[in-house]
Amino acid sequence: MIRVTIADDHTLFADGLSEALTALPDIRVVGVAASGQELLEKLKAQPADVVLVDLEMPGLDGLGALDQMLPGPKAIVVSMHDNPERRLSARKAGALGMF
């Protein structure tokens, strides 16, 4: 079972992604957060194997949260911002990929 935590301040997107992943047999969504700080708190309470994280969230953003998670779960950035600088920043913060 792969434990996943989602961090995105767009509730509709985060909830939809959570429902889609929950429908898969080997994935369990263990948390949904709306900010980087909330993500860190959720991971302390319920560890995850994979984190899907947005870059732009209120307060502590996704990159800041990734920096504080190292070492931590595998991270994939899910963002509407797709440029080489953002990809490089995400990689440096520990993300394995960006979609």
mmCIF file as gemmi writes it, N, C-alpha and C atoms, coordinates in Angstrom:
data_model
loop_
_atom_site.group_PDB
_atom_site.id
_atom_site.type_symbol
_atom_site.label_atom_id
_atom_site.label_alt_id
_atom_site.label_comp_id
_atom_site.label_asym_id
_atom_site.label_entity_id
_atom_site.label_seq_id
_atom_site.pdbx_PDB_ins_code
_atom_site.Cartn_x
_atom_site.Cartn_y
_atom_site.Cartn_z
_atom_site.occupancy
_atom_site.B_iso_or_equiv
_atom_site.pdbx_formal_charge
_atom_site.auth_seq_id
_atom_site.auth_asym_id
_atom_site.pdbx_PDB_model_num
ATOM 1 N N . MET Axp A 1 ? 0.841 -1.18 0 1 0 ? 1 A 1
ATOM 2 C CA . MET Axp A 1 ? 0 0 0 1 0 ? 1 A 1
ATOM 3 C C . MET Axp A 1 ? 0.889 1.247 0 1 0 ? 1 A 1
ATOM 4 N N . ILE Axp A 2 ? 0.65 2.14 -0.941 1 0 ? 2 A 1
ATOM 5 C CA . ILE Axp A 2 ? 1.391 3.402 -1.035 1 0 ? 2 A 1
ATOM 6 C C . ILE Axp A 2 ? 0.567 4.482 -0.349 1 0 ? 2 A 1
ATOM 7 N N . ARG Axp A 3 ? 1.161 5.1 0.675 1 0 ? 3 A 1
ATOM 8 C CA . ARG Axp A 3 ? 0.48 6.171 1.413 1 0 ? 3 A 1
ATOM 9 C C . ARG Axp A 3 ? 0.829 7.515 0.776 1 0 ? 3 A 1
ATOM 10 N N . VAL Axp A 4 ? -0.199 8.295 0.426 1 0 ? 4 A 1
ATOM 11 C CA . VAL Axp A 4 ? -0.021 9.554 -0.297 1 0 ? 4 A 1
ATOM 12 C C . VAL Axp A 4 ? -0.626 10.707 0.501 1 0 ? 4 A 1
ATOM 13 N N . THR Axp A 5 ? 0.093 11.828 0.535 1 0 ? 5 A 1
ATOM 14 C CA . THR Axp A 5 ? -0.45 13.064 1.07 1 0 ? 5 A 1
ATOM 15 C C . THR Axp A 5 ? -0.44 14.094 -0.053 1 0 ? 5 A 1
ATOM 16 N N . ILE Axp A 6 ? -1.535 14.852 -0.161 1 0 ? 6 A 1
ATOM 17 C CA . ILE Axp A 6 ? -1.7 15.864 -1.2 1 0 ? 6 A 1
ATOM 18 C C . ILE Axp A 6 ? -1.65 17.233 -0.544 1 0 ? 6 A 1
ATOM 19 N N . ALA Axp A 7 ? -0.883 18.159 -1.135 1 0 ? 7 A 1
ATOM 20 C CA . ALA Axp A 7 ? -0.824 19.535 -0.629 1 0 ? 7 A 1
ATOM 21 C C . ALA Axp A 7 ? -1.138 20.487 -1.777 1 0 ? 7 A 1
ATOM 22 N N . ASP Axp A 8 ? -2.311 21.097 -1.707 1 0 ? 8 A 1
ATOM 23 C CA . ASP Axp A 8 ? -2.732 22.057 -2.727 1 0 ? 8 A 1
ATOM 24 C C . ASP Axp A 8 ? -3.816 22.933 -2.117 1 0 ? 8 A 1
ATOM 25 N N . ASP Axp A 9 ? -3.715 24.241 -2.318 1 0 ? 9 A 1
ATOM 26 C CA . ASP Axp A 9 ? -4.694 25.146 -1.733 1 0 ? 9 A 1
ATOM 27 C C . ASP Axp A 9 ? -5.969 25.266 -2.558 1 0 ? 9 A 1
ATOM 28 N N . HIS Axp A 10 ? -6.029 24.622 -3.687 1 0 ? 10 A 1
ATOM 29 C CA . HIS Axp A 10 ? -7.255 24.585 -4.493 1 0 ? 10 A 1
ATOM 30 C C . HIS Axp A 10 ? -8.045 23.351 -4.064 1 0 ? 10 A 1
ATOM 31 N N . THR Axp A 11 ? -9.021 23.57 -3.223 1 0 ? 11 A 1
ATOM 32 C CA . THR Axp A 11 ? -9.756 22.475 -2.593 1 0 ? 11 A 1
ATOM 33 C C . THR Axp A 11 ? -10.399 21.536 -3.605 1 0 ? 11 A 1
ATOM 34 N N . LEU Axp A 12 ? -11.007 22.086 -4.624 1 0 ? 12 A 1
ATOM 35 C CA . LEU Axp A 12 ? -11.668 21.255 -5.624 1 0 ? 12 A 1
ATOM 36 C C . LEU Axp A 12 ? -10.669 20.312 -6.297 1 0 ? 12 A 1
ATOM 37 N N . PHE Axp A 13 ? -9.491 20.833 -6.653 1 0 ? 13 A 1
ATOM 38 C CA . PHE Axp A 13 ? -8.461 20.003 -7.275 1 0 ? 13 A 1
ATOM 39 C C . PHE Axp A 13 ? -7.961 18.939 -6.297 1 0 ? 13 A 1
ATOM 40 N N . ALA Axp A 14 ? -7.628 19.359 -5.075 1 0 ? 14 A 1
ATOM 41 C CA . ALA Axp A 14 ? -7.085 18.422 -4.092 1 0 ? 14 A 1
ATOM 42 C C . ALA Axp A 14 ? -8.08 17.312 -3.769 1 0 ? 14 A 1
ATOM 43 N N . ASP Axp A 15 ? -9.347 17.674 -3.598 1 0 ? 15 A 1
ATOM 44 C CA . ASP Axp A 15 ? -10.362 16.664 -3.298 1 0 ? 15 A 1
ATOM 45 C C . ASP Axp A 15 ? -10.584 15.72 -4.478 1 0 ? 15 A 1
ATOM 46 N N . GLY Axp A 16 ? -10.591 16.276 -5.69 1 0 ? 16 A 1
ATOM 47 C CA . GLY Axp A 16 ? -10.756 15.433 -6.883 1 0 ? 16 A 1
ATOM 48 C C . GLY Axp A 16 ? -9.592 14.464 -7.055 1 0 ? 16 A 1
ATOM 49 N N . LEU Axp A 17 ? -8.383 14.965 -6.849 1 0 ? 17 A 1
ATOM 50 C CA . LEU Axp A 17 ? -7.199 14.111 -6.938 1 0 ? 17 A 1
ATOM 51 C C . LEU Axp A 17 ? -7.241 13.031 -5.865 1 0 ? 17 A 1
ATOM 52 N N . SER Axp A 18 ? -7.653 13.404 -4.677 1 0 ? 18 A 1
ATOM 53 C CA . SER Axp A 18 ? -7.764 12.437 -3.583 1 0 ? 18 A 1
ATOM 54 C C . SER Axp A 18 ? -8.755 11.332 -3.928 1 0 ? 18 A 1
ATOM 55 N N . GLU Axp A 19 ? -9.908 11.702 -4.465 1 0 ? 19 A 1
ATOM 56 C CA . GLU Axp A 19 ? -10.905 10.698 -4.846 1 0 ? 19 A 1
ATOM 57 C C . GLU Axp A 19 ? -10.386 9.784 -5.956 1 0 ? 19 A 1
ATOM 58 N N . ALA Axp A 20 ? -9.708 10.369 -6.939 1 0 ? 20 A 1
ATOM 59 C CA . ALA Axp A 20 ? -9.176 9.567 -8.047 1 0 ? 20 A 1
ATOM 60 C C . ALA Axp A 20 ? -8.131 8.569 -7.543 1 0 ? 20 A 1
ATOM 61 N N . LEU Axp A 21 ? -7.252 9.022 -6.667 1 0 ? 21 A 1
ATOM 62 C CA . LEU Axp A 21 ? -6.207 8.131 -6.145 1 0 ? 21 A 1
ATOM 63 C C . LEU Axp A 21 ? -6.787 7.064 -5.226 1 0 ? 21 A 1
ATOM 64 N N . THR Axp A 22 ? -7.774 7.425 -4.448 1 0 ? 22 A 1
ATOM 65 C CA . THR Axp A 22 ? -8.404 6.475 -3.532 1 0 ? 22 A 1
ATOM 66 C C . THR Axp A 22 ? -9.05 5.32 -4.289 1 0 ? 22 A 1
ATOM 67 N N . ALA Axp A 23 ? -9.462 5.578 -5.521 1 0 ? 23 A 1
ATOM 68 C CA . ALA Axp A 23 ? -10.088 4.532 -6.334 1 0 ? 23 A 1
ATOM 69 C C . ALA Axp A 23 ? -9.08 3.479 -6.803 1 0 ? 23 A 1
ATOM 70 N N . LEU Axp A 24 ? -7.794 3.782 -6.702 1 0 ? 24 A 1
ATOM 71 C CA . LEU Axp A 24 ? -6.771 2.824 -7.131 1 0 ? 24 A 1
ATOM 72 C C . LEU Axp A 24 ? -6.514 1.826 -6.016 1 0 ? 24 A 1
ATOM 73 N N . PRO Axp A 25 ? -6.32 0.555 -6.358 1 0 ? 25 A 1
ATOM 74 C CA . PRO Axp A 25 ? -6.243 -0.488 -5.331 1 0 ? 25 A 1
ATOM 75 C C . PRO Axp A 25 ? -5.043 -0.413 -4.389 1 0 ? 25 A 1
ATOM 76 N N . ASP Axp A 26 ? -3.908 0.079 -4.832 1 0 ? 26 A 1
ATOM 77 C CA . ASP Axp A 26 ? -2.714 0.042 -3.991 1 0 ? 26 A 1
ATOM 78 C C . ASP Axp A 26 ? -2.315 1.403 -3.426 1 0 ? 26 A 1
ATOM 79 N N . ILE Axp A 27 ? -3.243 2.367 -3.458 1 0 ? 27 A 1
ATOM 80 C CA . ILE Axp A 27 ? -2.945 3.711 -2.972 1 0 ? 27 A 1
ATOM 81 C C . ILE Axp A 27 ? -3.94 4.099 -1.886 1 0 ? 27 A 1
ATOM 82 N N . ARG Axp A 28 ? -3.419 4.69 -0.835 1 0 ? 28 A 1
ATOM 83 C CA . ARG Axp A 28 ? -4.275 5.207 0.243 1 0 ? 28 A 1
ATOM 84 C C . ARG Axp A 28 ? -3.89 6.654 0.502 1 0 ? 28 A 1
ATOM 85 N N . VAL Axp A 29 ? -4.817 7.571 0.329 1 0 ? 29 A 1
ATOM 86 C CA . VAL Axp A 29 ? -4.558 8.973 0.63 1 0 ? 29 A 1
ATOM 87 C C . VAL Axp A 29 ? -4.689 9.14 2.142 1 0 ? 29 A 1
ATOM 88 N N . VAL Axp A 30 ? -3.587 9.54 2.78 1 0 ? 30 A 1
ATOM 89 C CA . VAL Axp A 30 ? -3.574 9.647 4.241 1 0 ? 30 A 1
ATOM 90 C C . VAL Axp A 30 ? -3.698 11.084 4.72 1 0 ? 30 A 1
ATOM 91 N N . GLY Axp A 31 ? -3.691 12.044 3.792 1 0 ? 31 A 1
ATOM 92 C CA . GLY Axp A 31 ? -3.849 13.431 4.207 1 0 ? 31 A 1
ATOM 93 C C . GLY Axp A 31 ? -3.974 14.372 3.034 1 0 ? 31 A 1
ATOM 94 N N . VAL Axp A 32 ? -4.687 15.469 3.274 1 0 ? 32 A 1
ATOM 95 C CA . VAL Axp A 32 ? -4.811 16.551 2.304 1 0 ? 32 A 1
ATOM 96 C C . VAL Axp A 32 ? -4.557 17.848 3.066 1 0 ? 32 A 1
ATOM 97 N N . ALA Axp A 33 ? -3.638 18.664 2.539 1 0 ? 33 A 1
ATOM 98 C CA . ALA Axp A 33 ? -3.263 19.919 3.192 1 0 ? 33 A 1
ATOM 99 C C . ALA Axp A 33 ? -3.445 21.082 2.226 1 0 ? 33 A 1
ATOM 100 N N . ALA Axp A 34 ? -3.707 22.273 2.782 1 0 ? 34 A 1
ATOM 101 C CA . ALA Axp A 34 ? -3.923 23.46 1.955 1 0 ? 34 A 1
ATOM 102 C C . ALA Axp A 34 ? -2.763 24.446 2.016 1 0 ? 34 A 1
ATOM 103 N N . SER Axp A 35 ? -1.709 24.09 2.751 1 0 ? 35 A 1
ATOM 104 C CA . SER Axp A 35 ? -0.525 24.961 2.837 1 0 ? 35 A 1
ATOM 105 C C . SER Axp A 35 ? 0.692 24.101 3.151 1 0 ? 35 A 1
ATOM 106 N N . GLY Axp A 36 ? 1.863 24.691 2.958 1 0 ? 36 A 1
ATOM 107 C CA . GLY Axp A 36 ? 3.085 23.971 3.278 1 0 ? 36 A 1
ATOM 108 C C . GLY Axp A 36 ? 3.193 23.639 4.753 1 0 ? 36 A 1
ATOM 109 N N . GLN Axp A 37 ? 2.79 24.565 5.607 1 0 ? 37 A 1
ATOM 110 C CA . GLN Axp A 37 ? 2.843 24.323 7.051 1 0 ? 37 A 1
ATOM 111 C C . GLN Axp A 37 ? 1.901 23.191 7.45 1 0 ? 37 A 1
ATOM 112 N N . GLU Axp A 38 ? 0.699 23.207 6.876 1 0 ? 38 A 1
ATOM 113 C CA . GLU Axp A 38 ? -0.251 22.139 7.17 1 0 ? 38 A 1
ATOM 114 C C . GLU Axp A 38 ? 0.276 20.797 6.666 1 0 ? 38 A 1
ATOM 115 N N . LEU Axp A 39 ? 0.953 20.799 5.526 1 0 ? 39 A 1
ATOM 116 C CA . LEU Axp A 39 ? 1.563 19.574 5.006 1 0 ? 39 A 1
ATOM 117 C C . LEU Axp A 39 ? 2.557 19 6.012 1 0 ? 39 A 1
ATOM 118 N N . LEU Axp A 40 ? 3.437 19.841 6.531 1 0 ? 40 A 1
ATOM 119 C CA . LEU Axp A 40 ? 4.436 19.368 7.499 1 0 ? 40 A 1
ATOM 120 C C . LEU Axp A 40 ? 3.773 18.798 8.75 1 0 ? 40 A 1
ATOM 121 N N . GLU Axp A 41 ? 2.704 19.45 9.209 1 0 ? 41 A 1
ATOM 122 C CA . GLU Axp A 41 ? 1.981 18.963 10.384 1 0 ? 41 A 1
ATOM 123 C C . GLU Axp A 41 ? 1.317 17.62 10.102 1 0 ? 41 A 1
ATOM 124 N N . LYS Axp A 42 ? 0.723 17.477 8.921 1 0 ? 42 A 1
ATOM 125 C CA . LYS Axp A 42 ? 0.066 16.217 8.555 1 0 ? 42 A 1
ATOM 126 C C . LYS Axp A 42 ? 1.078 15.081 8.481 1 0 ? 42 A 1
ATOM 127 N N . LEU Axp A 43 ? 2.266 15.379 7.931 1 0 ? 43 A 1
ATOM 128 C CA . LEU Axp A 43 ? 3.288 14.332 7.805 1 0 ? 43 A 1
ATOM 129 C C . LEU Axp A 43 ? 3.811 13.89 9.169 1 0 ? 43 A 1
ATOM 130 N N . LYS Axp A 44 ? 3.846 14.797 10.137 1 0 ? 44 A 1
ATOM 131 C CA . LYS Axp A 44 ? 4.252 14.399 11.496 1 0 ? 44 A 1
ATOM 132 C C . LYS Axp A 44 ? 3.224 13.463 12.111 1 0 ? 44 A 1
ATOM 133 N N . ALA Axp A 45 ? 1.948 13.749 11.87 1 0 ? 45 A 1
ATOM 134 C CA . ALA Axp A 45 ? 0.874 12.947 12.45 1 0 ? 45 A 1
ATOM 135 C C . ALA Axp A 45 ? 0.664 11.633 11.708 1 0 ? 45 A 1
ATOM 136 N N . GLN Axp A 46 ? 0.849 11.665 10.39 1 0 ? 46 A 1
ATOM 137 C CA . GLN Axp A 46 ? 0.609 10.476 9.559 1 0 ? 46 A 1
ATOM 138 C C . GLN Axp A 46 ? 1.64 10.436 8.436 1 0 ? 46 A 1
ATOM 139 N N . PRO Axp A 47 ? 2.699 9.654 8.583 1 0 ? 47 A 1
ATOM 140 C CA . PRO Axp A 47 ? 3.734 9.583 7.538 1 0 ? 47 A 1
ATOM 141 C C . PRO Axp A 47 ? 3.158 9.135 6.196 1 0 ? 47 A 1
ATOM 142 N N . ALA Axp A 48 ? 3.815 9.576 5.132 1 0 ? 48 A 1
ATOM 143 C CA . ALA Axp A 48 ? 3.418 9.205 3.772 1 0 ? 48 A 1
ATOM 144 C C . ALA Axp A 48 ? 4.639 8.693 3.017 1 0 ? 48 A 1
ATOM 145 N N . ASP Axp A 49 ? 4.391 7.894 2.005 1 0 ? 49 A 1
ATOM 146 C CA . ASP Axp A 49 ? 5.46 7.42 1.131 1 0 ? 49 A 1
ATOM 147 C C . ASP Axp A 49 ? 5.711 8.408 0.001 1 0 ? 49 A 1
ATOM 148 N N . VAL Axp A 50 ? 4.631 9.071 -0.436 1 0 ? 50 A 1
ATOM 149 C CA . VAL Axp A 50 ? 4.694 10.008 -1.556 1 0 ? 50 A 1
ATOM 150 C C . VAL Axp A 50 ? 3.888 11.249 -1.194 1 0 ? 50 A 1
ATOM 151 N N . VAL Axp A 51 ? 4.429 12.409 -1.576 1 0 ? 51 A 1
ATOM 152 C CA . VAL Axp A 51 ? 3.722 13.676 -1.397 1 0 ? 51 A 1
ATOM 153 C C . VAL Axp A 51 ? 3.539 14.312 -2.767 1 0 ? 51 A 1
ATOM 154 N N . LEU Axp A 52 ? 2.305 14.708 -3.071 1 0 ? 52 A 1
ATOM 155 C CA . LEU Axp A 52 ? 2.005 15.476 -4.278 1 0 ? 52 A 1
ATOM 156 C C . LEU Axp A 52 ? 1.798 16.908 -3.801 1 0 ? 52 A 1
ATOM 157 N N . VAL Axp A 53 ? 2.654 17.831 -4.245 1 0 ? 53 A 1
ATOM 158 C CA . VAL Axp A 53 ? 2.65 19.17 -3.667 1 0 ? 53 A 1
ATOM 159 C C . VAL Axp A 53 ? 2.595 20.267 -4.731 1 0 ? 53 A 1
ATOM 160 N N . ASP Axp A 54 ? 1.744 21.259 -4.481 1 0 ? 54 A 1
ATOM 161 C CA . ASP Axp A 54 ? 1.654 22.447 -5.312 1 0 ? 54 A 1
ATOM 162 C C . ASP Axp A 54 ? 2.776 23.396 -4.902 1 0 ? 54 A 1
ATOM 163 N N . LEU Axp A 55 ? 3.256 24.208 -5.834 1 0 ? 55 A 1
ATOM 164 C CA . LEU Axp A 55 ? 4.313 25.16 -5.507 1 0 ? 55 A 1
ATOM 165 C C . LEU Axp A 55 ? 3.786 26.391 -4.804 1 0 ? 55 A 1
ATOM 166 N N . GLU Axp A 56 ? 2.679 26.919 -5.277 1 0 ? 56 A 1
ATOM 167 C CA . GLU Axp A 56 ? 2.159 28.173 -4.74 1 0 ? 56 A 1
ATOM 168 C C . GLU Axp A 56 ? 0.986 27.916 -3.816 1 0 ? 56 A 1
ATOM 169 N N . MET Axp A 57 ? 1.248 28.087 -2.521 1 0 ? 57 A 1
ATOM 170 C CA . MET Axp A 57 ? 0.229 27.944 -1.49 1 0 ? 57 A 1
ATOM 171 C C . MET Axp A 57 ? 0.431 29.083 -0.497 1 0 ? 57 A 1
ATOM 172 N N . PRO Axp A 58 ? -0.606 29.433 0.258 1 0 ? 58 A 1
ATOM 173 C CA . PRO Axp A 58 ? -0.462 30.524 1.223 1 0 ? 58 A 1
ATOM 174 C C . PRO Axp A 58 ? 0.501 30.163 2.356 1 0 ? 58 A 1
ATOM 175 N N . GLY Axp A 59 ? 1.124 31.189 2.905 1 0 ? 59 A 1
ATOM 176 C CA . GLY Axp A 59 ? 2.075 30.947 3.994 1 0 ? 59 A 1
ATOM 177 C C . GLY Axp A 59 ? 3.311 30.26 3.447 1 0 ? 59 A 1
ATOM 178 N N . LEU Axp A 60 ? 3.659 29.154 4.034 1 0 ? 60 A 1
ATOM 179 C CA . LEU Axp A 60 ? 4.798 28.368 3.573 1 0 ? 60 A 1
ATOM 180 C C . LEU Axp A 60 ? 4.429 27.706 2.25 1 0 ? 60 A 1
ATOM 181 N N . ASP Axp A 61 ? 5.17 28.032 1.186 1 0 ? 61 A 1
ATOM 182 C CA . ASP Axp A 61 ? 4.834 27.473 -0.13 1 0 ? 61 A 1
ATOM 183 C C . ASP Axp A 61 ? 5.388 26.057 -0.279 1 0 ? 61 A 1
ATOM 184 N N . GLY Axp A 62 ? 5.136 25.475 -1.436 1 0 ? 62 A 1
ATOM 185 C CA . GLY Axp A 62 ? 5.555 24.099 -1.68 1 0 ? 62 A 1
ATOM 186 C C . GLY Axp A 62 ? 7.054 23.892 -1.62 1 0 ? 62 A 1
ATOM 187 N N . LEU Axp A 63 ? 7.821 24.82 -2.198 1 0 ? 63 A 1
ATOM 188 C CA . LEU Axp A 63 ? 9.28 24.684 -2.161 1 0 ? 63 A 1
ATOM 189 C C . LEU Axp A 63 ? 9.806 24.769 -0.739 1 0 ? 63 A 1
ATOM 190 N N . GLY Axp A 64 ? 9.245 25.684 0.044 1 0 ? 64 A 1
ATOM 191 C CA . GLY Axp A 64 ? 9.651 25.802 1.446 1 0 ? 64 A 1
ATOM 192 C C . GLY Axp A 64 ? 9.348 24.537 2.226 1 0 ? 64 A 1
ATOM 193 N N . ALA Axp A 65 ? 8.188 23.959 1.96 1 0 ? 65 A 1
ATOM 194 C CA . ALA Axp A 65 ? 7.819 22.715 2.637 1 0 ? 65 A 1
ATOM 195 C C . ALA Axp A 65 ? 8.752 21.585 2.222 1 0 ? 65 A 1
ATOM 196 N N . LEU Axp A 66 ? 9.065 21.503 0.925 1 0 ? 66 A 1
ATOM 197 C CA . LEU Axp A 66 ? 9.983 20.46 0.458 1 0 ? 66 A 1
ATOM 198 C C . LEU Axp A 66 ? 11.341 20.596 1.128 1 0 ? 66 A 1
ATOM 199 N N . ASP Axp A 67 ? 11.831 21.818 1.235 1 0 ? 67 A 1
ATOM 200 C CA . ASP Axp A 67 ? 13.124 22.051 1.902 1 0 ? 67 A 1
ATOM 201 C C . ASP Axp A 67 ? 13.106 21.529 3.33 1 0 ? 67 A 1
ATOM 202 N N . GLN Axp A 68 ? 12.001 21.729 4.029 1 0 ? 68 A 1
ATOM 203 C CA . GLN Axp A 68 ? 11.911 21.309 5.431 1 0 ? 68 A 1
ATOM 204 C C . GLN Axp A 68 ? 11.642 19.813 5.591 1 0 ? 68 A 1
ATOM 205 N N . MET Axp A 69 ? 11.215 19.154 4.529 1 0 ? 69 A 1
ATOM 206 C CA . MET Axp A 69 ? 10.913 17.723 4.592 1 0 ? 69 A 1
ATOM 207 C C . MET Axp A 69 ? 12.149 16.849 4.42 1 0 ? 69 A 1
ATOM 208 N N . LEU Axp A 70 ? 13.235 17.404 3.892 1 0 ? 70 A 1
ATOM 209 C CA . LEU Axp A 70 ? 14.412 16.589 3.586 1 0 ? 70 A 1
ATOM 210 C C . LEU Axp A 70 ? 15.092 16.09 4.843 1 0 ? 70 A 1
ATOM 211 N N . PRO Axp A 71 ? 15.466 14.827 4.939 1 0 ? 71 A 1
ATOM 212 C CA . PRO Axp A 71 ? 14.966 13.761 4.073 1 0 ? 71 A 1
ATOM 213 C C . PRO Axp A 71 ? 13.516 13.46 4.421 1 0 ? 71 A 1
ATOM 214 N N . GLY Axp A 72 ? 12.789 13.021 3.468 1 0 ? 72 A 1
ATOM 215 C CA . GLY Axp A 72 ? 11.373 12.759 3.707 1 0 ? 72 A 1
ATOM 216 C C . GLY Axp A 72 ? 10.811 11.866 2.626 1 0 ? 72 A 1
ATOM 217 N N . PRO Axp A 73 ? 9.498 11.901 2.487 1 0 ? 73 A 1
ATOM 218 C CA . PRO Axp A 73 ? 8.87 11.06 1.467 1 0 ? 73 A 1
ATOM 219 C C . PRO Axp A 73 ? 9.237 11.53 0.066 1 0 ? 73 A 1
ATOM 220 N N . LYS Axp A 74 ? 9.046 10.661 -0.886 1 0 ? 74 A 1
ATOM 221 C CA . LYS Axp A 74 ? 9.249 11.043 -2.284 1 0 ? 74 A 1
ATOM 222 C C . LYS Axp A 74 ? 8.24 12.129 -2.62 1 0 ? 74 A 1
ATOM 223 N N . ALA Axp A 75 ? 8.675 13.144 -3.351 1 0 ? 75 A 1
ATOM 224 C CA . ALA Axp A 75 ? 7.806 14.28 -3.647 1 0 ? 75 A 1
ATOM 225 C C . ALA Axp A 75 ? 7.686 14.494 -5.152 1 0 ? 75 A 1
ATOM 226 N N . ILE Axp A 76 ? 6.468 14.77 -5.571 1 0 ? 76 A 1
ATOM 227 C CA . ILE Axp A 76 ? 6.182 15.132 -6.951 1 0 ? 76 A 1
ATOM 228 C C . ILE Axp A 76 ? 5.443 16.457 -6.911 1 0 ? 76 A 1
ATOM 229 N N . VAL Axp A 77 ? 5.929 17.424 -7.649 1 0 ? 77 A 1
ATOM 230 C CA . VAL Axp A 77 ? 5.285 18.728 -7.707 1 0 ? 77 A 1
ATOM 231 C C . VAL Axp A 77 ? 4.202 18.69 -8.781 1 0 ? 77 A 1
ATOM 232 N N . VAL Axp A 78 ? 3.026 19.162 -8.41 1 0 ? 78 A 1
ATOM 233 C CA . VAL Axp A 78 ? 1.912 19.273 -9.338 1 0 ? 78 A 1
ATOM 234 C C . VAL Axp A 78 ? 1.575 20.758 -9.4 1 0 ? 78 A 1
ATOM 235 N N . SER Axp A 79 ? 1.842 21.372 -10.556 1 0 ? 79 A 1
ATOM 236 C CA . SER Axp A 79 ? 1.673 22.823 -10.651 1 0 ? 79 A 1
ATOM 237 C C . SER Axp A 79 ? 1.287 23.236 -12.056 1 0 ? 79 A 1
ATOM 238 N N . MET Axp A 80 ? 0.57 24.35 -12.151 1 0 ? 80 A 1
ATOM 239 C CA . MET Axp A 80 ? 0.236 24.888 -13.464 1 0 ? 80 A 1
ATOM 240 C C . MET Axp A 80 ? 1.401 25.69 -14.023 1 0 ? 80 A 1
ATOM 241 N N . HIS Axp A 81 ? 2.393 25.98 -13.208 1 0 ? 81 A 1
ATOM 242 C CA . HIS Axp A 81 ? 3.562 26.744 -13.638 1 0 ? 81 A 1
ATOM 243 C C . HIS Axp A 81 ? 4.616 25.789 -14.181 1 0 ? 81 A 1
ATOM 244 N N . ASP Axp A 82 ? 4.884 25.889 -15.464 1 0 ? 82 A 1
ATOM 245 C CA . ASP Axp A 82 ? 5.813 24.971 -16.103 1 0 ? 82 A 1
ATOM 246 C C . ASP Axp A 82 ? 6.897 25.764 -16.823 1 0 ? 82 A 1
ATOM 247 N N . ASN Axp A 83 ? 7.982 26.011 -16.113 1 0 ? 83 A 1
ATOM 248 C CA . ASN Axp A 83 ? 9.126 26.644 -16.76 1 0 ? 83 A 1
ATOM 249 C C . ASN Axp A 83 ? 10.392 26.029 -16.19 1 0 ? 83 A 1
ATOM 250 N N . PRO Axp A 84 ? 11.487 26.126 -16.911 1 0 ? 84 A 1
ATOM 251 C CA . PRO Axp A 84 ? 12.73 25.473 -16.492 1 0 ? 84 A 1
ATOM 252 C C . PRO Axp A 84 ? 13.227 25.917 -15.116 1 0 ? 84 A 1
ATOM 253 N N . GLU Axp A 85 ? 13.066 27.194 -14.787 1 0 ? 85 A 1
ATOM 254 C CA . GLU Axp A 85 ? 13.532 27.679 -13.481 1 0 ? 85 A 1
ATOM 255 C C . GLU Axp A 85 ? 12.755 27.031 -12.344 1 0 ? 85 A 1
ATOM 256 N N . ARG Axp A 86 ? 11.429 26.914 -12.506 1 0 ? 86 A 1
ATOM 257 C CA . ARG Axp A 86 ? 10.601 26.289 -11.471 1 0 ? 86 A 1
ATOM 258 C C . ARG Axp A 86 ? 10.942 24.81 -11.345 1 0 ? 86 A 1
ATOM 259 N N . ARG Axp A 87 ? 11.184 24.145 -12.478 1 0 ? 87 A 1
ATOM 260 C CA . ARG Axp A 87 ? 11.573 22.728 -12.434 1 0 ? 87 A 1
ATOM 261 C C . ARG Axp A 87 ? 12.89 22.549 -11.671 1 0 ? 87 A 1
ATOM 262 N N . LEU Axp A 88 ? 13.863 23.406 -11.969 1 0 ? 88 A 1
ATOM 263 C CA . LEU Axp A 88 ? 15.157 23.322 -11.301 1 0 ? 88 A 1
ATOM 264 C C . LEU Axp A 88 ? 15.007 23.579 -9.804 1 0 ? 88 A 1
ATOM 265 N N . SER Axp A 89 ? 14.226 24.586 -9.439 1 0 ? 89 A 1
ATOM 266 C CA . SER Axp A 89 ? 13.997 24.883 -8.026 1 0 ? 89 A 1
ATOM 267 C C . SER Axp A 89 ? 13.336 23.705 -7.322 1 0 ? 89 A 1
ATOM 268 N N . ALA Axp A 90 ? 12.371 23.09 -7.988 1 0 ? 90 A 1
ATOM 269 C CA . ALA Axp A 90 ? 11.688 21.934 -7.405 1 0 ? 90 A 1
ATOM 270 C C . ALA Axp A 90 ? 12.65 20.764 -7.225 1 0 ? 90 A 1
ATOM 271 N N . ARG Axp A 91 ? 13.485 20.509 -8.208 1 0 ? 91 A 1
ATOM 272 C CA . ARG Axp A 91 ? 14.481 19.426 -8.103 1 0 ? 91 A 1
ATOM 273 C C . ARG Axp A 91 ? 15.453 19.687 -6.953 1 0 ? 91 A 1
ATOM 274 N N . LYS Axp A 92 ? 15.925 20.928 -6.86 1 0 ? 92 A 1
ATOM 275 C CA . LYS Axp A 92 ? 16.87 21.271 -5.78 1 0 ? 92 A 1
ATOM 276 C C . LYS Axp A 92 ? 16.238 21.116 -4.415 1 0 ? 92 A 1
ATOM 277 N N . ALA Axp A 93 ? 14.921 21.316 -4.341 1 0 ? 93 A 1
ATOM 278 C CA . ALA Axp A 93 ? 14.214 21.174 -3.064 1 0 ? 93 A 1
ATOM 279 C C . ALA Axp A 93 ? 13.893 19.719 -2.756 1 0 ? 93 A 1
ATOM 280 N N . GLY Axp A 94 ? 14.184 18.814 -3.677 1 0 ? 94 A 1
ATOM 281 C CA . GLY Axp A 94 ? 14 17.392 -3.411 1 0 ? 94 A 1
ATOM 282 C C . GLY Axp A 94 ? 12.908 16.7 -4.203 1 0 ? 94 A 1
ATOM 283 N N . ALA Axp A 95 ? 12.207 17.433 -5.064 1 0 ? 95 A 1
ATOM 284 C CA . ALA Axp A 95 ? 11.139 16.794 -5.853 1 0 ? 95 A 1
ATOM 285 C C . ALA Axp A 95 ? 11.75 15.867 -6.907 1 0 ? 95 A 1
ATOM 286 N N . LEU Axp A 96 ? 11.098 14.743 -7.116 1 0 ? 96 A 1
ATOM 287 C CA . LEU Axp A 96 ? 11.552 13.785 -8.131 1 0 ? 96 A 1
ATOM 288 C C . LEU Axp A 96 ? 11.047 14.145 -9.512 1 0 ? 96 A 1
ATOM 289 N N . GLY Axp A 97 ? 9.975 14.927 -9.566 1 0 ? 97 A 1
ATOM 290 C CA . GLY Axp A 97 ? 9.42 15.328 -10.849 1 0 ? 97 A 1
ATOM 291 C C . GLY Axp A 97 ? 8.442 16.461 -10.664 1 0 ? 97 A 1
ATOM 292 N N . MET Axp A 98 ? 8.032 17.03 -11.803 1 0 ? 98 A 1
ATOM 293 C CA . MET Axp A 98 ? 7.086 18.143 -11.773 1 0 ? 98 A 1
ATOM 294 C C . MET Axp A 98 ? 6.127 17.976 -12.931 1 0 ? 98 A 1
ATOM 295 N N . PHE Axp A 99 ? 4.836 18.022 -12.611 1 0 ? 99 A 1
ATOM 296 C CA . PHE Axp A 99 ? 3.796 17.856 -13.617 1 0 ? 99 A 1
ATOM 297 C C . PHE Axp A 99 ? 2.819 18.989 -13.524 1 0 ? 99 A 1
